[in-house]
Amino acid sequence: MKKPNVVFILSDQHNAKCLGHKGHPDVKTPNLDKLAHEGVRFDNAITQNPICTPSRMCFISGQYAHNHGYYGLSGPKPKGLPTMFGHFKLNGYRTAAIGKIHCPEYWVEDDCDVYHETEPSASIGGRSGEYTRYLAKRNIEELEDHHSWQEFGHRGKQTCDGRPSKVSYRDSQEGWSVTKGIEFMQKSKEDDQPFFLHISLPKPHQCYTPSQEFWDFYNEEKLSLPPNADFEGPHRAPHLVKMVDGWKQADWALLEPKTFEAARLRKLHGYYGNISHVDHAVGELVDFLDNNGLGDDTIIIYSADHGDYAAEHGIMEKAPGICHDAITRIPFIWRWGNNFKTAHVSSELVETVDVSTTLCSLCGVSPLETSDGKDITSMLQGESGEVRNVAVTEFAWSKSIRKGSWRLVYYPPEMFREDYPKGFGELYNLNEDPWEMKNLYFEEGQQTKINEMQADLLNWLITTTRPVSTNCADLETGPQRVKRYGVVANADNKIHPDHLRAIDYKNYL
């Protein structure tokens, strides 16, 4: 049986509400809408972490952040932690990672036949030399403005103000990445070799500089602010309140007028333009596959590492991250010819770690034992029924847990003891309060729900953690397991939690 190809497209910081097929009043995403219509979209997909590097590691390794241990940007190469790319390469695939990869040093690079990082500060080696030469040859290296508005010096670095880009779509990081991705797919087709292509698009993350054609899609005077844009209700997280106050000072605005109200609209203008810019890149990749006889043989996934506030709650980007659904829920669209149910909308909870496990199942590749993910193939085929009853987004010191329509944010008492001596938390019912303007944590009658979800979170942390060693875990060695001084473990020197579940004698567990 011929193995299917994989095209895994990841954007950076895409709010799951900001899609045409989700009914957004302004955003134009014709290609993503078409992809969703031709495949399956998951309306309750939860990211494991609201920061770029740890979230990408969860996607690419299939491990939860508390298992791989990364909670900040970049970092040293993980010891022994496999990637999807390396695993598929061992199983006969040609692999490539192109765009804003933003992972620990040499972790992804070593597992790819083709690797290009397009962001200047997102890889140990900096920007791909080939992309740098491409820009220099066109004399536009100083104009490329996704990472920084270079004419403003340090103030222009990842600014949240908005304006059209000074480079064309074709010369942007997204356009160049698509060009290189198509070259990779074309060569793999000619060589009759299955491929795994990861295209990581830097937008819609700031800088909010879509190419001119996508900037022109929108008119600031006609943009709709989200219903919670100016919400100032009680029991908002103290660090969020401080951040909102900072944004409202508007000292981040670089263009005139420099009022908060005007700068906020420019941010939305640029953000929505960035989404349309990304949508166009997705369309180019899908069109290449369909026009070259590869569409039915290729699994396409579109998702994002985390969301963006997109002016919700008065915030212009993603920090402080854990507080709201705008950050923890992400787009999640899959397509594979007639193998998935078309135009299917799944409401079940899924997580980013599920990508690796599901792709192994769909492609006939041996399961990646270091992955914590679940196989969601049944949902892709249109079946109902949850594979998990909770989904968790985690920082090192705070966790957001989804269960049905409820979302609880847990903070240790030490986090906000000065403001809340008895402790602080957030509890929302998303069915009744989709814009999260009523924190029910302090409401009478909600303690039972809070206790229930805190117990769920504790159980999740205990049963998903991978120990390095433990008594009673008598495992056999295998292709992905080795024995080291009496302990059988995976390549990352840890034991899969499922192996602990299977133990009859649990005295030392």
C-alpha positions as CSV (number, residue, x, y, z in Angstrom):
1,M,0.0,0.0,0.0
2,K,1.3,3.4,-1.0
3,K,2.0,5.6,2.0
4,P,0.2,9.0,1.9
5,N,2.2,12.2,1.9
6,V,1.9,14.7,4.8
7,V,1.7,18.6,4.5
8,F,1.6,20.0,8.0
9,I,1.0,23.8,7.9
10,L,1.4,25.7,11.2
11,S,0.7,29.4,11.5
12,D,1.8,31.5,14.4
13,Q,-0.8,33.1,16.7
14,H,-4.1,32.6,14.9
15,N,-7.2,33.3,17.0
16,A,-9.7,30.4,16.3
17,K,-12.6,32.8,16.0
18,C,-10.9,34.7,13.1
19,L,-12.0,32.6,10.2
20,G,-14.6,33.1,7.6
21,H,-16.3,29.7,8.2
22,K,-16.5,30.5,11.9
23,G,-18.7,33.5,11.0
24,H,-16.3,36.3,11.7
25,P,-17.8,39.6,10.5
26,D,-14.6,40.9,8.9
27,V,-11.9,38.2,8.3
28,K,-11.5,36.9,4.7
29,T,-10.2,33.3,4.5
30,P,-11.5,31.7,1.3
31,N,-8.8,29.0,1.1
32,L,-9.1,27.9,4.7
33,D,-12.9,27.9,4.4
34,K,-12.6,25.7,1.3
35,L,-10.2,23.4,3.1
36,A,-12.6,23.1,6.0
37,H,-15.5,22.3,3.6
38,E,-13.5,19.6,1.9
39,G,-12.3,18.1,5.1
40,V,-12.8,18.1,8.9
41,R,-12.6,21.0,11.3
42,F,-12.3,20.7,15.0
43,D,-14.0,23.5,16.9
44,N,-12.5,22.6,20.3
45,A,-8.9,22.0,19.5
46,I,-6.7,23.0,22.5
47,T,-3.0,24.0,22.4
48,Q,-0.7,22.5,25.0
49,N,1.2,25.7,25.6
50,P,0.6,29.4,24.7
51,I,4.2,30.1,23.8
52,C,5.9,29.4,20.5
53,T,8.7,27.0,21.2
54,P,7.0,24.7,23.8
55,S,3.8,24.5,21.8
56,R,5.7,23.6,18.6
57,M,7.6,20.9,20.6
58,C,4.2,19.4,21.7
59,F,3.1,19.2,18.1
60,I,6.4,17.8,16.8
61,S,7.2,15.4,19.6
62,G,3.6,14.6,20.7
63,Q,4.7,15.2,24.3
64,Y,3.0,17.4,26.9
65,A,5.1,20.3,28.2
66,H,5.4,18.8,31.7
67,N,7.0,15.8,30.0
68,H,9.4,17.5,27.6
69,G,10.1,20.2,30.1
70,Y,10.3,23.2,27.9
71,Y,8.2,26.3,28.9
72,G,10.2,29.1,27.3
73,L,11.6,30.1,23.9
74,S,14.4,28.1,22.2
75,G,16.8,26.3,24.4
76,P,19.3,23.4,24.2
77,K,18.6,20.3,22.1
78,P,16.4,17.8,24.0
79,K,18.3,14.6,24.8
80,G,16.8,11.6,23.1
81,L,13.4,13.1,22.3
82,P,12.3,12.0,18.8
83,T,10.5,14.3,16.4
84,M,7.8,13.3,13.9
85,F,10.2,14.2,11.1
86,G,12.9,11.8,12.3
87,H,10.4,9.0,13.0
88,F,8.9,9.3,9.5
89,K,12.3,9.6,7.9
90,L,13.2,6.2,9.5
91,N,10.0,4.9,7.9
92,G,11.0,5.8,4.3
93,Y,9.8,9.4,4.1
94,R,11.6,12.4,2.8
95,T,11.3,15.2,5.3
96,A,11.4,19.0,5.3
97,A,10.8,21.9,7.7
98,I,10.5,25.4,6.2
99,G,9.5,28.7,7.7
100,K,9.5,29.8,11.3
101,I,10.4,26.6,13.0
102,H,11.5,28.2,16.4
103,C,12.5,25.0,18.2
104,P,15.5,24.1,20.4
105,E,18.9,24.0,18.7
106,Y,19.5,21.3,16.1
107,W,16.4,19.3,17.3
108,V,14.5,19.6,14.0
109,E,17.5,20.3,11.8
110,D,19.0,16.9,12.3
111,D,15.8,15.1,11.3
112,C,15.1,16.9,8.0
113,D,16.4,16.4,4.5
114,V,15.6,20.0,3.8
115,Y,15.6,22.7,6.5
116,H,15.1,26.5,6.3
117,E,14.5,28.8,9.2
118,T,13.2,32.1,7.9
119,E,13.1,34.1,11.2
120,P,16.4,35.9,12.1
121,S,16.3,35.0,15.8
122,A,14.3,31.7,15.9
123,S,17.1,29.3,15.3
124,I,20.6,28.7,16.7
125,G,22.0,29.5,13.2
126,G,19.8,32.4,12.5
127,R,17.9,32.9,9.3
128,S,18.5,30.5,6.4
129,G,21.4,31.6,4.3
130,E,19.5,30.8,1.2
131,Y,16.6,33.1,2.2
132,T,19.1,35.8,3.2
133,R,20.8,35.6,-0.2
134,Y,17.4,35.7,-1.9
135,L,16.6,39.0,-0.2
136,A,20.0,40.5,-0.7
137,K,20.0,39.6,-4.4
138,R,16.8,41.7,-4.7
139,N,18.2,44.5,-2.5
140,I,15.3,44.1,-0.1
141,E,17.0,42.6,3.0
142,E,16.5,45.9,4.9
143,L,12.9,46.1,3.9
144,E,11.8,42.6,5.1
145,D,9.6,43.6,8.0
146,H,7.9,40.7,9.6
147,H,10.3,40.5,12.5
148,S,11.0,44.3,12.8
149,W,10.1,47.6,11.3
150,Q,13.8,48.3,10.7
151,E,13.3,52.0,10.1
152,F,12.2,52.5,13.7
153,G,15.2,50.7,15.3
154,H,14.6,48.9,18.5
155,R,11.1,50.4,18.9
156,G,10.1,48.6,15.6
157,K,11.0,45.1,16.8
158,Q,7.9,43.0,16.8
159,T,5.7,46.2,17.0
160,C,2.0,45.7,17.4
161,D,1.2,48.7,15.2
162,G,0.0,47.9,11.7
163,R,0.8,48.9,8.1
164,P,1.3,47.2,4.7
165,S,4.6,45.4,4.2
166,K,7.4,46.9,2.2
167,V,8.0,43.6,0.4
168,S,5.7,41.7,-1.9
169,Y,3.9,38.5,-0.9
170,R,6.3,36.5,-3.1
171,D,9.3,37.9,-1.3
172,S,7.8,37.5,2.2
173,Q,8.7,34.7,4.5
174,E,5.4,33.0,3.7
175,G,5.7,33.4,-0.1
176,W,9.3,32.2,-0.1
177,S,8.5,29.2,2.2
178,V,5.7,28.2,-0.1
179,T,8.0,28.4,-3.1
180,K,10.6,26.2,-1.4
181,G,7.9,23.8,-0.2
182,I,6.6,23.3,-3.7
183,E,10.1,22.7,-4.9
184,F,10.5,20.0,-2.3
185,M,7.2,18.4,-3.1
186,Q,7.9,18.5,-6.9
187,K,11.3,16.8,-6.4
188,S,9.8,14.1,-4.1
189,K,7.1,13.4,-6.7
190,E,9.7,13.0,-9.4
191,D,11.7,10.6,-7.2
192,D,8.4,8.7,-6.3
193,Q,9.2,9.1,-2.6
194,P,6.6,9.8,0.1
195,F,7.2,13.2,1.8
196,F,6.5,14.9,5.1
197,L,6.5,18.6,4.6
198,H,6.2,21.0,7.5
199,I,5.5,24.6,6.4
200,S,5.5,27.0,9.4
201,L,4.1,30.4,8.5
202,P,5.3,33.3,10.8
203,K,2.1,35.3,10.3
204,P,-0.4,36.3,11.7
205,H,2.0,36.9,14.6
206,Q,3.4,40.5,14.7
207,C,4.7,42.4,13.0
208,Y,1.3,43.1,11.5
209,T,2.6,43.8,8.0
210,P,0.6,41.9,5.4
211,S,1.6,42.4,1.8
212,Q,-0.2,45.3,0.2
213,E,-2.8,43.2,-1.6
214,F,-4.0,41.7,1.7
215,W,-3.8,45.0,3.6
216,D,-6.2,46.4,1.0
217,F,-8.8,43.7,1.9
218,Y,-9.7,45.7,5.0
219,N,-10.9,49.2,5.9
220,E,-10.2,50.3,9.5
221,E,-13.3,52.4,9.7
222,K,-15.5,49.3,9.0
223,L,-13.8,46.8,11.3
224,S,-15.8,45.3,14.2
225,L,-14.3,45.2,17.6
226,P,-14.9,42.0,19.6
227,P,-17.7,42.3,22.2
228,N,-15.2,42.1,25.1
229,A,-12.7,44.7,23.7
230,D,-13.4,47.2,26.4
231,F,-14.5,44.8,29.2
232,E,-13.4,45.9,32.6
233,G,-15.4,43.6,34.9
234,P,-14.4,42.2,38.3
235,H,-12.1,39.3,39.0
236,R,-9.8,39.7,36.0
237,A,-6.4,38.2,36.5
238,P,-4.1,40.8,38.1
239,H,-1.3,40.3,35.5
240,L,-3.9,40.8,32.7
241,V,-5.2,44.0,34.3
242,K,-1.7,45.4,34.5
243,M,-1.1,44.5,30.8
244,V,-4.3,46.1,29.7
245,D,-3.3,49.3,31.5
246,G,0.0,49.2,29.7
247,W,-1.6,48.8,26.3
248,K,-4.0,51.7,26.9
249,Q,-1.1,54.1,27.5
250,A,-0.5,53.6,23.7
251,D,3.2,54.4,23.9
252,W,3.7,51.4,21.6
253,A,2.0,53.2,18.7
254,L,4.5,54.2,16.0
255,L,2.2,55.8,13.5
256,E,-0.2,58.7,13.6
257,P,-2.7,59.0,15.2
258,K,-1.1,57.6,18.3
259,T,-4.2,57.2,20.4
260,F,-5.0,53.7,21.8
261,E,-8.3,53.6,19.8
262,A,-6.6,54.4,16.5
263,A,-3.6,52.1,17.1
264,R,-5.9,49.2,18.2
265,L,-7.7,49.4,14.8
266,R,-4.4,49.5,12.9
267,K,-3.4,46.4,14.8
268,L,-6.6,44.6,13.8
269,H,-6.2,45.8,10.3
270,G,-2.7,44.3,10.1
271,Y,-3.7,41.2,12.0
272,Y,-6.7,40.4,9.7
273,G,-4.5,41.2,6.7
274,N,-1.9,38.8,8.0
275,I,-4.5,36.1,8.3
276,S,-5.5,36.6,4.7
277,H,-1.8,36.6,3.8
278,V,-1.5,33.2,5.5
279,D,-4.8,32.0,3.8
280,H,-3.3,32.8,0.4
281,A,-0.1,30.8,1.3
282,V,-2.3,27.8,2.3
283,G,-4.2,28.1,-1.0
284,E,-1.0,28.0,-3.0
285,L,0.1,24.8,-1.3
286,V,-3.3,23.1,-1.7
287,D,-3.6,24.2,-5.3
288,F,-0.2,22.7,-6.1
289,L,-1.2,19.4,-4.7
290,D,-4.5,19.3,-6.4
291,N,-3.2,20.5,-9.8
292,N,-0.3,17.9,-9.8
293,G,-2.3,14.8,-8.9
294,L,-1.2,14.7,-5.3
295,G,-4.3,16.0,-3.5
296,D,-6.0,12.7,-2.9
297,D,-2.7,11.1,-1.7
298,T,-1.7,13.8,0.8
299,I,-2.9,14.5,4.3
300,I,-3.1,18.2,4.9
301,I,-3.3,19.8,8.3
302,Y,-3.7,23.4,9.2
303,S,-3.3,24.7,12.7
304,A,-1.6,27.3,14.9
305,D,0.8,27.1,17.8
306,H,-1.6,29.3,19.9
307,G,-4.1,32.1,19.6
308,D,-4.0,35.9,19.8
309,Y,-6.2,38.2,21.8
310,A,-7.0,40.2,18.6
311,A,-8.1,43.2,20.8
312,E,-10.2,41.0,23.1
313,H,-10.1,42.2,26.7
314,G,-8.0,45.2,25.6
315,I,-4.9,43.0,24.8
316,M,-3.1,43.5,21.5
317,E,-1.1,40.2,21.2
318,K,-1.0,36.9,23.2
319,A,0.4,37.6,26.7
320,P,-0.4,36.8,29.5
321,G,-1.7,33.8,27.5
322,I,-3.2,31.3,29.9
323,C,-6.2,33.5,30.9
324,H,-8.5,33.1,28.0
325,D,-9.9,30.9,25.3
326,A,-8.7,33.4,22.6
327,I,-5.2,31.9,23.3
328,T,-5.8,28.3,24.4
329,R,-8.1,27.3,21.5
330,I,-6.7,27.1,18.0
331,P,-7.8,26.3,14.4
332,F,-7.5,22.6,13.5
333,I,-8.4,21.5,10.0
334,W,-7.6,18.2,8.3
335,R,-8.1,17.0,4.7
336,W,-7.3,13.8,2.9
337,G,-9.3,13.2,-0.3
338,N,-12.2,10.8,0.3
339,N,-10.6,9.2,3.4
340,F,-12.1,11.8,5.8
341,K,-15.8,12.9,6.0
342,T,-16.1,16.1,4.1
343,A,-17.5,19.3,5.6
344,H,-17.5,17.5,9.0
345,V,-17.4,19.6,12.2
346,S,-16.2,17.9,15.3
347,S,-17.0,19.4,18.7
348,E,-15.0,16.9,20.7
349,L,-11.9,18.0,22.6
350,V,-8.6,17.3,20.8
351,E,-5.1,18.4,21.6
352,T,-2.0,19.3,19.6
353,V,-0.2,16.2,20.9
354,D,-2.7,14.1,18.9
355,V,-1.1,15.1,15.5
356,S,1.8,12.7,15.8
357,T,-0.2,9.7,17.0
358,T,-2.9,10.1,14.4
359,L,-0.5,10.6,11.5
360,C,1.4,7.4,12.4
361,S,-1.9,5.6,12.4
362,L,-3.1,7.0,9.1
363,C,0.3,6.5,7.3
364,G,0.8,2.9,8.5
365,V,3.9,4.0,10.5
366,S,4.7,2.3,13.8
367,P,3.3,4.4,16.7
368,L,5.7,6.9,18.2
369,E,6.0,5.6,21.8
370,T,7.3,8.9,23.1
371,S,4.1,10.6,22.1
372,D,1.3,11.4,24.6
373,G,-1.3,11.9,21.9
374,K,-4.5,10.0,21.1
375,D,-5.5,8.6,17.7
376,I,-8.4,10.8,16.4
377,T,-8.9,8.9,13.2
378,S,-12.5,8.0,14.1
379,M,-13.4,11.7,14.4
380,L,-11.8,12.4,11.0
381,Q,-14.1,9.7,9.6
382,G,-17.1,11.4,11.0
383,E,-17.7,9.3,14.1
384,S,-18.7,10.9,17.4
385,G,-17.4,10.0,20.8
386,E,-14.6,11.6,22.8
387,V,-11.1,10.3,23.1
388,R,-10.5,12.4,26.3
389,N,-12.7,14.2,28.7
390,V,-10.4,17.1,29.5
391,A,-7.8,19.1,27.5
392,V,-5.1,21.1,29.2
393,T,-2.9,24.2,28.3
394,E,0.0,24.6,30.7
395,F,2.5,27.1,31.9
396,A,5.0,26.0,34.5
397,W,3.0,27.7,37.3
398,S,-0.5,27.8,35.9
399,K,-2.8,25.5,34.0
400,S,-6.0,25.9,31.9
401,I,-8.3,22.9,31.8
402,R,-11.3,22.5,29.4
403,K,-14.1,20.0,30.2
404,G,-17.1,20.2,28.0
405,S,-18.2,23.8,27.9
406,W,-16.3,24.7,31.1
407,R,-12.8,26.2,31.4
408,L,-10.9,26.5,34.7
409,V,-7.6,28.3,35.1
410,Y,-5.6,27.2,38.1
411,Y,-3.0,29.5,39.7
412,P,-1.0,28.6,42.8
413,P,-1.9,30.8,45.8
414,E,1.6,32.3,45.7
415,M,0.9,33.9,42.2
416,F,-1.4,36.7,43.4
417,R,-1.3,36.5,47.2
418,E,-1.1,40.3,47.5
419,D,-4.2,40.9,45.5
420,Y,-6.1,37.8,46.5
421,P,-4.9,36.4,49.9
422,K,-7.4,33.5,49.7
423,G,-6.3,32.5,46.3
424,F,-7.4,33.4,42.7
425,G,-8.7,31.4,39.8
426,E,-10.9,31.7,36.7
427,L,-13.9,29.7,35.8
428,Y,-16.0,30.2,32.6
429,N,-19.0,28.5,31.0
430,L,-18.2,29.0,27.3
431,N,-21.7,28.0,26.2
432,E,-23.3,30.9,28.2
433,D,-20.3,33.2,28.1
434,P,-18.3,32.6,24.9
435,W,-16.4,35.9,25.3
436,E,-15.4,35.1,28.9
437,M,-16.7,38.2,30.6
438,K,-18.1,36.5,33.7
439,N,-15.5,34.8,35.9
440,L,-17.6,32.4,38.0
441,Y,-14.7,31.4,40.3
442,F,-15.9,33.5,43.2
443,E,-19.6,32.9,42.6
444,E,-21.6,31.1,45.3
445,G,-22.6,27.6,44.2
446,Q,-19.6,27.0,41.9
447,Q,-17.3,25.4,44.5
448,T,-18.5,21.9,43.4
449,K,-17.5,22.5,39.8
450,I,-14.2,24.1,40.8
451,N,-13.4,21.1,43.1
452,E,-14.4,18.7,40.3
453,M,-12.1,20.3,37.7
454,Q,-9.2,20.8,40.1
455,A,-9.4,17.0,40.8
456,D,-9.5,16.4,37.0
457,L,-6.4,18.5,36.6
458,L,-4.6,16.7,39.4
459,N,-5.5,13.3,38.0
460,W,-4.4,14.4,34.5
461,L,-1.0,15.6,35.8
462,I,-0.4,12.3,37.7
463,T,-1.5,9.9,35.0
464,T,0.1,11.6,32.0
465,T,3.6,12.2,33.6
466,R,6.4,10.1,32.3
467,P,8.7,8.8,35.1
468,V,12.4,8.0,34.4
469,S,12.1,4.8,36.4
470,T,9.6,3.2,38.7
471,N,9.1,-0.2,40.4
472,C,6.7,-2.7,38.8
473,A,7.2,-1.4,35.3
474,D,8.4,-4.7,33.7
475,L,8.6,-3.8,30.0
476,E,10.1,-5.6,27.1
477,T,12.7,-4.1,24.9
478,G,11.9,-3.2,21.3
479,P,12.6,-0.9,18.3
480,Q,11.8,2.2,20.4
481,R,12.8,0.8,23.9
482,V,16.1,0.0,25.3
483,K,17.2,-1.4,28.7
484,R,19.6,0.7,30.7
485,Y,20.9,-0.7,34.0
486,G,17.7,-2.7,34.7
487,V,15.2,-0.1,33.4
488,V,13.5,-0.3,30.1
489,A,12.6,3.1,28.7
490,N,12.1,5.0,25.4
491,A,14.7,7.1,23.7
492,D,14.0,10.1,26.0
493,N,14.9,7.8,29.0
494,K,11.3,7.9,30.3
495,I,8.4,5.4,30.6
496,H,5.1,5.9,28.7
497,P,2.1,6.4,31.1
498,D,0.1,3.7,29.3
499,H,2.7,1.1,30.4
500,L,1.9,2.1,34.0
501,R,-1.8,1.7,33.4
502,A,-1.3,-1.9,32.3
503,I,0.5,-3.0,35.5
504,D,-1.5,-5.3,37.6
505,Y,0.7,-5.0,40.7
506,K,0.6,-1.3,41.6
507,N,2.1,-1.4,45.1
508,Y,4.8,1.1,44.3
509,L,2.7,3.3,42.0
